[in-house]
Amino acid sequence: AERLFAMPGVLELLSRSNSTSQAFAEVLRLPKQQLRKLLYPLQEVERFLAPDRRQDLHLRIFDPSPEDIARADNVFTATKGNRIDYVSSAVRIDHAPDLPRPEVCFIGRSNVGKSSLIKALFSLAPEVEVRVSKKPGHTKKMNFFKVGKHFTVVDMPGYGYRAPEDFVDMVETYLKERRNLKRTFLLVDSVVGIQKTDNIAIEMCEEFALPYVIVLTKIDKSSKGHLLKQVLQIQKFVNTKTQGCFPQLFPVSSVTFSGIHLLRSFIASVTGNLD
């Protein structure tokens, strides 16, 4: 975050770019503390750690430049030349659309906020309809969204409460056989931490040797102290109990949009759109 505040030319550079970069330039004009909280919520949490504990967090393994963040926003912006659309839904892998572009999927417990997070990621494409329900287990199928010619985002059914009866066959087969799957985003509720059902999903990713990422949702619902405790516990779990998990956590809020810009950048990176 300090690099943003130390680069006086960033605002001017981004303002001369296209409309999305102008929108991001407005973000950069936020007060320093608000900007850090919006773009780097994990670094905001770090401020409350004792110096000898800060090494416990892997904060800057993925450290995009302001220009990269703006480029990622461009990728997620709907234009005539970059259409972002819902493609189709499927309950079996052989019914899934044959899309050759790179793919990322989002999995997690029912009511962890998957659909809300995807809707936040697509906020720069307001015409895309991502159905969000207050009732857990609303998503019953694999929902495919095309992001221009760049990649596909897949919203998977939630596991646990009110999961579809064929959830295991549907999701396990997809994770095992989908050849263009580049990264699995495993959502964990930051209020309650990793649950037994999350452990089953983690074991599945580890067994299939899938590269995956843990995204901590609903960080707006936790006090700073509670969030910090959960972050440290989950980071320790990642460090000691996993092999295929990306070491850096991604805390997000679909309400305040904290962490959304950074997550967009990571998705753009793993799908080859920041190279």
C-alpha positions as CSV (number, residue, x, y, z in Angstrom):
1,A,0.0,0.0,0.0
2,E,2.9,2.4,0.8
3,R,3.9,2.1,-2.9
4,L,0.6,3.6,-3.9
5,F,1.1,6.6,-1.7
6,A,4.7,7.1,-2.8
7,M,3.9,7.3,-6.5
8,P,2.7,10.8,-7.3
9,G,2.6,9.9,-11.0
10,V,0.1,7.1,-10.6
11,L,-3.0,9.3,-10.4
12,E,-2.0,11.3,-13.5
13,L,-1.0,8.1,-15.4
14,L,-4.3,6.4,-14.6
15,S,-6.4,9.4,-15.3
16,R,-5.0,9.6,-18.9
17,S,-6.0,6.0,-19.4
18,N,-9.5,4.6,-20.3
19,S,-12.7,5.1,-18.3
20,T,-12.1,2.2,-16.0
21,S,-8.7,3.5,-15.0
22,Q,-10.3,6.9,-14.4
23,A,-12.7,5.1,-12.0
24,F,-9.8,3.5,-10.2
25,A,-8.0,6.9,-10.1
26,E,-11.0,8.1,-8.1
27,V,-10.4,5.2,-5.7
28,L,-6.8,6.2,-5.3
29,R,-8.0,9.7,-4.2
30,L,-9.5,8.2,-1.0
31,P,-7.8,9.0,2.3
32,K,-4.9,6.8,3.1
33,Q,-6.6,4.6,5.7
34,Q,-9.7,4.1,3.6
35,L,-7.6,3.2,0.6
36,R,-5.6,0.6,2.5
37,K,-8.8,-0.9,3.9
38,L,-10.4,-1.1,0.5
39,L,-7.4,-2.4,-1.5
40,Y,-5.4,-4.3,1.1
41,P,-7.6,-5.4,4.0
42,L,-5.0,-8.0,5.1
43,Q,-2.4,-5.2,5.6
44,E,-5.1,-3.2,7.5
45,V,-5.3,-6.2,9.9
46,E,-1.5,-6.3,10.1
47,R,-1.4,-2.9,11.8
48,F,-2.9,-4.4,14.9
49,L,-0.3,-7.2,15.2
50,A,2.8,-7.0,17.5
51,P,5.9,-6.6,15.3
52,D,7.1,-10.2,16.1
53,R,3.8,-11.6,14.9
54,R,3.7,-9.9,11.5
55,Q,6.0,-12.5,10.0
56,D,3.1,-15.0,10.6
57,L,1.2,-13.4,7.7
58,H,2.1,-13.8,4.0
59,L,1.1,-10.3,2.9
60,R,3.0,-9.5,-0.2
61,I,3.4,-12.8,-2.2
62,F,0.9,-11.4,-4.6
63,D,1.7,-7.7,-4.8
64,P,0.3,-6.1,-8.0
65,S,1.2,-2.6,-9.0
66,P,-1.5,0.1,-9.2
67,E,-1.4,-0.2,-13.0
68,D,-2.0,-4.0,-12.7
69,I,-5.0,-3.4,-10.5
70,A,-6.4,-0.9,-13.0
71,R,-5.8,-3.4,-15.8
72,A,-7.6,-6.1,-13.9
73,D,-10.6,-3.7,-13.5
74,N,-10.6,-3.3,-17.2
75,V,-10.8,-7.0,-17.7
76,F,-13.9,-7.1,-15.5
77,T,-15.5,-4.1,-17.2
78,A,-18.3,-4.8,-19.7
79,T,-17.9,-3.0,-23.0
80,K,-18.9,-3.7,-26.6
81,G,-15.5,-5.4,-27.1
82,N,-15.5,-7.1,-23.8
83,R,-18.8,-8.8,-23.2
84,I,-19.4,-10.3,-19.8
85,D,-22.3,-12.7,-19.9
86,Y,-24.0,-15.6,-18.1
87,V,-23.4,-18.6,-20.4
88,S,-25.4,-21.6,-19.0
89,S,-25.9,-23.9,-16.1
90,A,-25.1,-27.6,-15.7
91,V,-25.7,-30.4,-13.2
92,R,-23.2,-32.7,-14.8
93,I,-19.7,-32.1,-16.3
94,D,-20.8,-33.5,-19.6
95,H,-23.5,-30.9,-19.7
96,A,-21.1,-28.1,-19.0
97,P,-20.4,-25.6,-21.9
98,D,-17.3,-26.4,-23.9
99,L,-15.3,-23.2,-23.3
100,P,-11.6,-23.4,-24.2
101,R,-10.6,-20.3,-22.3
102,P,-9.0,-20.5,-18.8
103,E,-11.5,-21.2,-16.0
104,V,-11.7,-20.4,-12.3
105,C,-14.4,-21.7,-9.9
106,F,-15.7,-20.7,-6.5
107,I,-16.8,-23.3,-3.9
108,G,-17.8,-23.0,-0.3
109,R,-20.4,-23.8,2.3
110,S,-24.0,-22.8,1.8
111,N,-24.5,-19.2,2.8
112,V,-20.8,-18.4,2.8
113,G,-21.5,-15.6,0.2
114,K,-20.3,-17.1,-3.1
115,S,-23.0,-15.5,-5.3
116,S,-22.7,-12.2,-3.5
117,L,-18.9,-12.2,-4.0
118,I,-19.3,-13.0,-7.7
119,K,-21.8,-10.2,-8.0
120,A,-19.3,-7.9,-6.4
121,L,-16.6,-9.0,-8.8
122,F,-19.0,-8.3,-11.7
123,S,-20.0,-4.8,-10.4
124,L,-18.4,-3.2,-13.4
125,A,-20.7,-5.3,-15.6
126,P,-24.1,-4.4,-14.0
127,E,-26.2,-6.0,-16.7
128,V,-24.9,-9.5,-15.7
129,E,-27.5,-11.2,-13.5
130,V,-26.0,-13.1,-10.6
131,R,-28.9,-14.4,-8.5
132,V,-28.3,-13.9,-4.8
133,S,-30.7,-15.3,-2.2
134,K,-31.0,-14.9,1.6
135,K,-31.8,-18.6,1.9
136,P,-28.8,-20.9,2.1
137,G,-28.3,-23.5,-0.7
138,H,-29.9,-21.3,-3.4
139,T,-27.4,-22.3,-6.0
140,K,-28.2,-25.9,-7.2
141,K,-26.2,-26.0,-10.4
142,M,-22.8,-25.0,-11.8
143,N,-23.3,-21.5,-13.3
144,F,-20.9,-20.4,-16.0
145,F,-20.1,-16.8,-16.7
146,K,-17.9,-15.7,-19.7
147,V,-15.6,-12.7,-19.1
148,G,-14.9,-11.5,-22.6
149,K,-12.3,-13.6,-24.4
150,H,-10.3,-13.8,-21.2
151,F,-11.7,-16.5,-18.9
152,T,-14.8,-18.2,-17.4
153,V,-16.0,-17.9,-13.8
154,V,-18.0,-20.8,-12.4
155,D,-20.3,-20.4,-9.4
156,M,-20.6,-23.9,-7.8
157,P,-23.4,-25.1,-5.5
158,G,-22.7,-24.7,-1.8
159,Y,-21.9,-27.8,0.3
160,G,-23.3,-28.5,3.7
161,Y,-26.8,-27.3,4.5
162,R,-29.3,-27.8,1.7
163,A,-26.6,-28.9,-0.7
164,P,-27.9,-30.6,-3.9
165,E,-28.3,-34.4,-3.5
166,D,-25.8,-35.0,-6.4
167,F,-23.3,-32.4,-5.0
168,V,-20.4,-34.8,-4.6
169,D,-20.8,-36.3,-8.1
170,M,-21.2,-32.9,-9.7
171,V,-18.4,-31.0,-8.0
172,E,-15.9,-33.8,-7.5
173,T,-16.2,-34.8,-11.1
174,Y,-15.8,-31.1,-12.2
175,L,-12.7,-30.5,-10.1
176,K,-11.1,-33.8,-11.2
177,E,-11.9,-33.6,-14.9
178,R,-12.1,-29.9,-16.0
179,R,-8.9,-29.5,-17.9
180,N,-8.9,-25.7,-18.3
181,L,-9.5,-25.1,-14.6
182,K,-6.7,-22.8,-13.5
183,R,-7.6,-22.0,-9.8
184,T,-10.2,-23.0,-7.3
185,F,-11.3,-20.3,-4.9
186,L,-12.5,-21.9,-1.6
187,L,-14.6,-19.4,0.4
188,V,-14.5,-19.5,4.2
189,D,-16.7,-17.4,6.4
190,S,-14.4,-15.2,8.4
191,V,-16.9,-15.0,11.2
192,V,-16.9,-18.7,12.0
193,G,-13.6,-19.9,10.5
194,I,-12.9,-23.3,8.9
195,Q,-15.7,-25.8,9.6
196,K,-15.8,-29.6,9.2
197,T,-17.4,-29.3,5.8
198,D,-14.6,-26.9,4.7
199,N,-12.1,-29.5,5.8
200,I,-13.7,-32.0,3.4
201,A,-13.5,-29.5,0.5
202,I,-9.8,-28.8,1.4
203,E,-9.0,-32.5,1.5
204,M,-10.6,-32.9,-1.9
205,C,-8.5,-30.1,-3.4
206,E,-5.4,-31.6,-1.8
207,E,-6.2,-35.1,-3.0
208,F,-6.7,-33.9,-6.6
209,A,-3.5,-31.7,-6.4
210,L,-5.5,-28.7,-7.3
211,P,-4.0,-25.2,-6.9
212,Y,-6.5,-23.4,-4.7
213,V,-6.9,-20.2,-2.7
214,I,-8.7,-19.5,0.6
215,V,-10.9,-16.4,0.4
216,L,-12.3,-15.1,3.7
217,T,-15.8,-13.6,3.2
218,K,-17.9,-11.3,5.3
219,I,-15.0,-9.4,6.9
220,D,-17.4,-6.4,7.4
221,K,-19.3,-8.5,10.0
222,S,-16.3,-9.1,12.3
223,S,-14.7,-6.8,14.8
224,K,-11.0,-6.1,14.2
225,G,-10.0,-8.3,17.1
226,H,-12.1,-11.3,16.0
227,L,-11.1,-10.9,12.4
228,L,-7.4,-10.8,13.4
229,K,-7.8,-14.0,15.5
230,Q,-9.5,-15.8,12.6
231,V,-6.9,-14.7,10.1
232,L,-4.0,-15.9,12.3
233,Q,-5.7,-19.3,12.9
234,I,-6.5,-19.9,9.2
235,Q,-3.0,-18.7,8.2
236,K,-1.5,-21.2,10.6
237,F,-3.7,-23.9,9.2
238,V,-2.6,-23.0,5.6
239,N,1.0,-23.0,6.6
240,T,1.0,-26.3,8.4
241,K,-1.8,-28.4,7.0
242,T,-1.9,-27.7,3.3
243,Q,0.3,-28.1,0.3
244,G,-1.7,-26.9,-2.7
245,C,-3.1,-23.8,-1.1
246,F,-1.8,-20.4,-2.1
247,P,-0.1,-19.1,1.1
248,Q,-1.6,-15.7,1.0
249,L,-5.2,-15.3,2.3
250,F,-7.7,-13.0,0.5
251,P,-10.1,-11.3,3.0
252,V,-13.1,-9.7,1.2
253,S,-16.4,-8.0,1.8
254,S,-19.1,-8.0,-0.8
255,V,-20.8,-5.1,1.2
256,T,-17.9,-2.6,1.5
257,F,-15.9,-4.0,-1.5
258,S,-12.8,-4.4,0.6
259,G,-10.4,-6.8,-1.1
260,I,-12.4,-7.0,-4.3
261,H,-9.9,-5.1,-6.5
262,L,-7.0,-7.3,-5.2
263,L,-9.0,-10.4,-5.9
264,R,-9.9,-9.3,-9.4
265,S,-6.2,-8.7,-10.0
266,F,-5.3,-12.2,-8.7
267,I,-7.9,-13.8,-11.0
268,A,-6.6,-11.8,-14.0
269,S,-3.1,-12.9,-13.1
270,V,-3.7,-16.7,-12.8
271,T,-5.7,-16.7,-16.0
272,G,-2.8,-15.0,-17.9
273,N,-4.3,-11.6,-18.3
274,L,-1.6,-9.5,-16.4
275,D,1.3,-11.0,-18.3
